[in-house]
Amino acid sequence: MEKSAERRILVIEDDAAISRVLQLEFEHEGYHVDVARDGLSGLEKALKEPDLIVLDLMLPRMDGIEVCRRIRAKSRVPIIMLTAKDRVPDRVTGLDVGADDYLTKPFATEELLARVRARLRERAPQTNIIEYRDVAMDRDRHEVHRAGQAIALTGKEYALLEYLLLHRNKVHTRDELFNGVWGSDFLGDSNLIDVYIRYLRGKIDDGFDDKLITTVRGVGYTIKD
């Protein structure tokens, strides 16, 4: 099961039996669940920015279409419409006003949970950071930290470390590292790898008890989990 304890789901559903079932299922999956039984109270809770909303279409005080429209005017929170209306025009209307997904009643709980997980994954922030032990490599900023300490690397030192981190647990020959970092068109000596491994170790390993780069005698170099 995915780690979901910090994710908050708002269920806007006037049917007490259905809302209770949804609440129990979501809580069983580890989500925090809030429930609203009408459109107006649902809208009020929706504007407090839950991580996802399950929204019924037919609601008292304000229908789901209008609730969705007003939420979309202020928020990009994922919305899954859950309704007994299964005609194509109803689905199109729901999607046109901003719903991200549409599921008709009766529905399979497993399918709803799968759609919730998919929408939450889409909303998760996308990072371009490689994390390994106490090393963090920010590939967007071209920065490396170890144990919170900034490590200044040259372009080739950075590229060599990146290659080893991305291909952990594989022992790389000098030729493989040379081709992977410098490129097959570069005219040079693969022994250059030994020089740059020494440079890299001096910056990323020296002063740390836990050594990152391992030498495999007669073969090459690796970073092991």
Summary of the structure (lengths in Angstrom):
residues: 225
radius of gyration: 26.0
end to end distance: 23.7
largest distance: 75.7
contacts: 648
relative contact order: 0.09
helix: 39%
strand: 21%
